[in-house]
Amino acid sequence: MTDSLSEIRDLLEKAHRVLLVSHVMPDGDTLGSALGLAWALRQRGLEVRLSCADTVPKPLRFMPGSQDYALRSRTDEEVIFVIDSSDLERIGHVYDAAAFAAVPVVNIDHHVTNLCFGNINWVEPKAATAELILELVRYLGIPLDARIATCLLTGLVTDTQCFRTHSTTADSLRAAGTLMDAGASLAAIVRAVFNHRSLPMLRLWGQALSNIQCSGGVLWTEISQDMLHRVGADEEASRGLANFLGTLDDAPVSVVLRELKGGLVDVSLRSSADVDVSKVALAFGGGGHAQAAGCLVKGTLAEVREHLLAALRQVLSAREPAGEPLATPKGPSGSL
């Protein structure tokens, strides 16, 4: 850890311009961590640009600086930071092999499936990448202000589902206290992120919940493009559904399969504490946490469902001798 921090500090001391990259379908942790770092580095006089292949979701646009995101790759930046991404495929069209090979790439992440693709890889299994960014900011001696704190607390709150996940530690709570002392409002963040639902979202969830199926220890539902069109919902409307299914006791594994444009299916996996779904996600080109993982898979809903359910049942069959009860009911787990 100390070596990674000192290496990052040495890079930044020589740099003038930095590119910060968040992953596709961005969540509060990748955005909040990158924005918090951006505001901190600007205090040091660095020129910082923010990049993401997808737009910032509406519930997260309250974070200061979120409007600065755009799909951009490196131009004249001397360092690239990839934030909260377990592999380079996860950053989508931002990745340019030649541009990324030209300068040092710093990989900062908390996912256990991280492939350590950077020149510097600071990967620790924290509750959120925001915890690591807070540690970096303090190591660099940069004073926390309300903007930095708000962004980082958003990352921590969203990835722990308000401090309810298995990955939440005493350090996570201490970090939250530090950020609140610096001016971040926990109540305002929770209100912005969790307390807004649209009518199309409720209609979409209603259809998805009515179509739930359960077999072989796996509970799943699907969201098609046709469902989105019928209820007038956008793709953001399915956010949070996987975490909701993860609270159900009927099966140790729950899955949301979401059809995207371009022949892709977004898969969100949640599991009980004794089932590691990150290995399944990794096998399908994704990653994440032991109890909360995901992947993007090429194919139709039916094709992806068939292959994915077979892989999950294989994991479940190898997990315990037949006839033994389930060890632990599902509860909130680390978010992606």
N, C-alpha and C positions, 0 to 999 in steps of 0.2 A: 504493500500500500504506500509506504513512505517513498519508495523508489519511484513509483508511478507519479506521485504528486510532485516530487522534485524534478522529474523529467518534463512534466507538463509546465512547471514554473520556468524551467530553462528555455523551453520552446517559446513561451509567451514573452520572455524578456527580449528575444530577438525579433519578434513579430510586430507588424504594424496593422495587418489586415487578417481577419479570421472569418471563416465560413462555418456556421453551426447548422447541422442537418438533423431534422426530425424524421421519424419513420412514416410510412404511408398510413392512411386511416388514423391520423394522429389522435392520441388520447391526452389526458391532462398531464401525465408524467413527462412524455417526450416534449410537449410544448412548454410546460411550466419550467422544466429543467433547463431547456435551451434558452428560454427567455430570461430566466433568472441569471444564467451565466452571461448572456449578452449584456444585460444591464451592469453586471459586475465588471466585465472587461472594458466596457465603455468608460467606467470610472477610472480605469488605468490609461485611458487615452487611445485604446485600440479602436479601429474601424471594424464593425461587426455586421455581417449580413446573415439573414436567416433563410433557410430553404426547406421546403417540404413539397412532395409531389402532389399532395392533396390539400384542399382548403381547410382552414381552421373551423371545426364544428361550432355552430352558433352558441351553445352553452359555455364555450371556453373563450369567446371573443372579448370577455370583460377584462382579461389579463392585459396589463399595459404592454404595448409593443406587438400585440398579436397581429395587427394590421400590416406589420412589416414582412410577414411571411409571403414567399412566392416560390414558384418552381424555378430554381436557378442552380447552376453548377459553378465550379470554381472559375474565376477569371484571374485576378492577380493576388488572391489571398495566399499567405505563406503557410497557413495551417488549416486543416479541416478537422472539425470535431463532429463525430457521429454520436448522437445522444439517444440512449435508451433503445438501441437496435441490436438484435442478436446476430445479424449478418448483413452484408451489403445489399442482398436482394430485397431486404425489408425497406430500403429507402427508395425503391422504385426507380423512376426515370431521372432522379437526381444523380444517380451513379453514372460516372463517365470514367472508364478505365484509365485513359491517358491522363485526365485531369487529376485523378486520385493518386496516380503513380508519381506525379510531379512534385508533391509536397508531403510532409508528414501527416499521417492520419491518426487522430487520437480517438480511441474507442472507449466511451464511458457508459457502463451499463450495469444492470443488476440482475439480468436473466441468467439462470444456470445453464441455459443452452447456448450461450454466446460462443461464437466460433473464433474469437480473438483475431480478427482480421486486420487490426490496426498496426501501425508502427509502435504505438504505445497503447496497451490494453489495460485499462483500469476497470476490472470487472469484480464486483463483490455482491453477494446475495443479500442485499438490503431490501427493506420493504418497498423502496422506490428509488429510482435514480436520483431524484431530488435530494435525497439524503447525501449522496456522494457529491453532488454539486455544492451543497451547503458546506461540506467538509473542505472542498477545493477553495471556495470563496474565502473561508476563514483561514485556510493555510496560506493563501496569497496575501492575507492582511487587508482585504478589501472590506470596508465597513458595510454592514447590512443596512439597507433602507427599505421603505415600505414597498417599493416596486419589486425589488429582488425578492423580498419576503413573501409577497402575495403570489408571485409566480411559483416559487418553490413550495409553498404550503399547498397550492393547488395540486401540484404533482404528487405530494405526499397524501393529501386527502383523497384524491381520485384513485390512486393505486392501492390504497388500503381500505377503500370503501368506508371512509370515516373511521379508520382505526379498528376495523372488525376482522381483518384477515389474519390467517395463521402466521404470516410473515411480519406482522406488527410486533415491534419490540419496545423495551423501555427506552432504547436509544431513539426510536421513531417518535415517541411521545416527548422526549426531551428536545428533539429537533423541532417539533411543532411548537413547543413552548418558546424556544429561541426565536422562531419566525414570528410568532404572535407578539413577543416583546419588541420586535423590530417594526411592528406596524401592520402586519397582516391580520385580516379579520376572518376568523374561522367561520362565523355565522354568515358573512357575506359570500364566502366561497361555497359553502354548503348550499345556500339558497340559489346561487347562480347555476351550480352544476347539477344538483339533485332535485330541486323543487320546481321544475318546469316541465310540464307534459302538454303536448298538443293533442287535439282531438284525433287527427290522423294517426298519431303514435298509439293512442289507446285502441283505436280500431285495428291497427296492425297487430298489436300484442294480443288482442282478443282472438283474432284469427289464428295466430301462431300458437296460442295456448290451447285453443280448441282442437288443434291438429296434433297435439303431443302424442307420441307413441313411446312404448317402453317394452324392451325385450332383451333378455340375456344380461341384465344388469345395466343396460344403457337406456337412458331416457333422451329422446331427441325431438326436435321440431325443425321445420324448414320455412324459409321465407323466399318466395319467388319474386321475380320482377313483376309478374302479373298481379300478385298480392299487393305490391307497392302501388301499382297503377290503380287498382280497384278502390283503395282507401284514400288515394291522393297523398301518400306519404313519400318522403325522400329516404335515402339510404341511412341517414342519421337516425331515423325513427326506431331502428332496431337496437340502438345502443342501450346497454343495461339489461337486455333480455337474458343474456347468458348468465350474468351474475344473479338474476332473479331465479332462473332455473337451478342454479347452484345451491339454492337454499332448500330445495325439495328433498324429502327423505326417501322417495320411492326407489331410487337407484344410486349406486355409488358413482356413476358417471353421467353427466348431462352434456348435451351437444346442441348448438344452434348452427344450422347450415343456411347460409345466406347467398342466394344467387346474385352475382354481379354481372355487369355488362362485359362483353368480350370473352365469354366462355369460361369464366372463373367462378369458383365457389369459395366464399370466406367461411372458415370453420372456427368456431369458438368452443373450447373444451373446458369443463369444470369437473372436479372430482373430490371425493372424500380424502381424508388425510393419508389413507393407506394405499392410494392409487396414484401413480405418477403418469399423468397424461402428457408431460413435456416430451417424453421419448417418442410417443406416437406422433405428436406435432412435428418433431424434428425429422422423423422418417418421411413425413409428407412435405418437407421443405420449409417448415415453420419453426417455432420454438416457444419459449415462455417459461413458466414456473411449473413445479411439480403438480400443483392443483389448479392451475389456470394457464392455459396455453392456447395457441391458435396457429393456423396456417392458411395459405391461399393455394388452392388446388385447381388445376385445369381440368375441365370436364363438366358434365351436366350434374344437376342435383342427384339424380338417380345413380349415376356412376360413382360420384364421390361418396355418397351415402353407403353404397355397397362395400367399397374398399375400406372406408373408414370404420364402419361398424365391425367388419371382420377383424381389423387390427385391434380395436378396443376390446372385443370379446376375447381375443387371444391374450391380451394383457390381463384381463380379469380372470381368465381360467388359470393363469400361471401364478396368480396372486395368493391364493389360499386353497387348502384342501377342500374337496367337495363336502358340503354339509355343515361347514363352520359358519357361524353368524358373521355378518359384516362388522368390522372392528369399530368404525367410527362413522357417524352420520355426516353427510355433507354440511358444510357451513361456508361462510365467506372465505375466500382464499385470495392469494395475490393476484392483482389485475395485470392485464397486459398494457 
